Amino acid sequence: MQAEQLKIEAKQGEHVRFWNALGTRRMLGGAQTGGTFGLVEHDLPAHQLGAPMHTHEHEDEYSFVLSGRLSAQVGDEIVEAGPGELLVKPRGIPHTFWNDGDEPVRFLELISPAGFEEYFFDLAGPLNSGDEAGMGAVVDRYALDLRMETIPELLQKHGLQPPF
């Protein structure tokens, strides 16, 4: 790492938000880690779905909760984590995550290997503008099996508000 990269300030890094829900701040990308991992910070308001059910072909994700409570479905298992706890979402296993609590949740997402951390920044524009072709191209580029049709059931099942 170069000297100016030895510290990442609290507000440093590009930030994007999907609709009115998931926010993502870029902290470290593959260029800074030799391709070994990417690190982003996510924030998710109360009663919001973070993502529809999806499966990563190439990446493992590790969600370390900083504040609030994060719930996830990994395969058939429902798990919940609070501050200081870690959720593991291995590649090849369908998963989703949400905040069904009354407080916002903040968590660090370590993605291994690096590369997928750029997905959030590539997808934000097409998703927020409703560009389905653009969304599809981004999802395909990252080899993600994204199941948008799971959103209504997840919202109903977990008492969540629509993000749009």
C-alpha positions as CSV (number, residue, x, y, z in Angstrom):
1,M,0.0,0.0,0.0
2,Q,1.1,3.5,-0.7
3,A,1.5,5.9,2.3
4,E,-1.7,7.8,1.5
5,Q,-3.6,4.5,1.7
6,L,-2.5,3.5,5.2
7,K,-5.6,5.1,6.7
8,I,-9.1,5.3,5.4
9,E,-11.0,8.2,7.0
10,A,-14.6,7.7,8.3
11,K,-16.2,9.5,5.4
12,Q,-13.7,8.6,2.7
13,G,-14.7,6.5,-0.3
14,E,-17.3,6.6,-2.9
15,H,-20.9,5.9,-1.7
16,V,-23.9,4.7,-3.6
17,R,-27.5,3.8,-2.5
18,F,-29.9,1.4,-4.1
19,W,-33.4,3.0,-4.2
20,N,-34.1,4.1,-0.6
21,A,-32.5,1.0,1.0
22,L,-29.0,-0.4,0.9
23,G,-26.1,2.0,1.0
24,T,-22.5,1.0,0.1
25,R,-19.2,2.8,0.7
26,R,-16.1,1.5,-1.1
27,M,-13.2,1.1,1.4
28,L,-10.7,-1.3,-0.3
29,G,-10.7,-2.8,-3.8
30,G,-8.6,-5.4,-5.5
31,A,-6.1,-2.9,-6.6
32,Q,-5.2,-2.2,-3.0
33,T,-5.2,-5.8,-1.8
34,G,-3.5,-7.6,-4.7
35,G,-6.8,-9.0,-5.7
36,T,-7.2,-11.1,-2.5
37,F,-10.3,-9.3,-1.2
38,G,-12.5,-6.2,-1.4
39,L,-14.0,-4.4,1.6
40,V,-17.2,-2.3,1.6
41,E,-19.3,-0.8,4.3
42,H,-23.0,-1.2,4.0
43,D,-25.8,0.6,5.8
44,L,-29.4,-0.6,5.7
45,P,-32.4,1.4,7.2
46,A,-34.9,-0.3,9.5
47,H,-37.4,-2.7,7.9
48,Q,-35.5,-2.9,4.6
49,L,-34.5,-5.8,2.4
50,G,-30.8,-5.6,1.4
51,A,-31.0,-7.8,-1.7
52,P,-33.2,-10.4,-3.3
53,M,-32.2,-14.1,-3.0
54,H,-29.0,-14.5,-5.1
55,T,-26.0,-16.8,-5.6
56,H,-22.4,-15.9,-6.2
57,E,-20.5,-18.1,-8.6
58,H,-17.0,-16.8,-7.6
59,E,-17.1,-15.0,-4.3
60,D,-17.5,-15.7,-0.6
61,E,-18.9,-12.8,1.5
62,Y,-18.4,-12.1,5.2
63,S,-20.6,-9.6,7.0
64,F,-19.2,-8.1,10.2
65,V,-22.0,-6.2,12.1
66,L,-20.9,-2.8,13.5
67,S,-24.3,-1.6,14.8
68,G,-27.9,-2.8,14.7
69,R,-29.0,-6.4,13.8
70,L,-28.6,-8.0,10.4
71,S,-30.7,-11.0,9.4
72,A,-29.9,-13.4,6.5
73,Q,-31.1,-16.5,4.9
74,V,-28.2,-18.7,3.7
75,G,-29.5,-21.8,2.0
76,D,-32.4,-22.9,4.1
77,E,-31.1,-21.4,7.4
78,I,-32.2,-18.1,8.9
79,V,-29.4,-16.4,10.9
80,E,-29.1,-13.1,12.8
81,A,-26.1,-11.2,14.0
82,G,-25.5,-8.2,16.2
83,P,-22.6,-5.9,16.9
84,G,-19.3,-7.8,16.9
85,E,-20.8,-10.9,15.1
86,L,-20.0,-12.3,11.7
87,L,-22.3,-13.8,9.1
88,V,-20.7,-16.1,6.5
89,K,-22.3,-16.3,3.0
90,P,-20.3,-18.9,0.9
91,R,-20.2,-18.9,-2.9
92,G,-22.6,-21.3,-4.5
93,I,-25.2,-21.1,-1.8
94,P,-28.3,-18.9,-2.4
95,H,-28.6,-16.1,0.2
96,T,-30.3,-12.8,1.0
97,F,-30.1,-10.3,3.9
98,W,-32.4,-7.8,5.6
99,N,-32.9,-5.5,8.5
100,D,-36.3,-6.3,10.2
101,G,-35.4,-4.2,13.3
102,D,-36.3,-0.7,14.3
103,E,-32.8,0.7,14.1
104,P,-30.5,1.0,11.1
105,V,-27.8,-1.6,10.6
106,R,-24.2,-1.0,9.6
107,F,-21.8,-3.7,8.6
108,L,-18.5,-4.4,6.9
109,E,-18.6,-6.8,3.9
110,L,-15.4,-8.6,3.1
111,I,-15.6,-10.1,-0.3
112,S,-13.1,-12.8,-1.4
113,P,-11.6,-12.8,-3.9
114,A,-11.7,-9.1,-4.9
115,G,-13.7,-7.8,-7.8
116,F,-17.3,-8.1,-6.7
117,E,-17.0,-5.0,-4.5
118,E,-17.3,-3.0,-7.8
119,Y,-20.7,-4.6,-8.5
120,F,-22.5,-2.2,-6.2
121,F,-21.1,0.9,-8.1
122,D,-21.7,-0.6,-11.5
123,L,-25.3,-1.6,-10.6
124,A,-26.5,1.5,-8.8
125,G,-27.1,3.6,-12.0
126,P,-29.1,1.1,-14.0
127,L,-31.1,-0.1,-10.9
128,N,-32.0,3.4,-9.7
129,S,-33.1,4.5,-13.2
130,G,-35.0,1.3,-13.9
131,D,-32.8,0.3,-16.8
132,E,-33.5,-3.5,-16.9
133,A,-31.1,-4.1,-19.8
134,G,-28.3,-2.3,-18.0
135,M,-29.0,-4.2,-14.8
136,G,-29.0,-7.5,-16.7
137,A,-25.6,-6.7,-18.2
138,V,-24.1,-5.9,-14.8
139,V,-25.5,-9.0,-13.2
140,D,-24.2,-11.2,-16.1
141,R,-20.8,-9.6,-15.9
142,Y,-20.4,-10.6,-12.3
143,A,-21.8,-14.1,-12.8
144,L,-24.5,-13.5,-10.2
145,D,-27.8,-15.5,-10.2
146,L,-30.1,-12.7,-9.0
147,R,-33.7,-13.7,-8.2
148,M,-35.7,-10.4,-8.4
149,E,-38.9,-12.4,-8.2
150,T,-38.2,-13.3,-4.6
151,I,-38.6,-9.7,-3.4
152,P,-42.4,-9.8,-2.8
153,E,-42.3,-13.0,-0.7
154,L,-39.3,-11.7,1.3
155,L,-41.0,-8.4,2.0
156,Q,-44.2,-10.2,3.2
157,K,-42.5,-13.0,5.1
158,H,-40.2,-10.7,7.1
159,G,-42.5,-7.6,7.5
160,L,-40.2,-5.4,5.4
161,Q,-41.0,-2.2,3.5
162,P,-40.5,-1.9,-0.3
163,P,-37.2,-0.2,-1.0
164,F,-38.6,1.8,-4.0
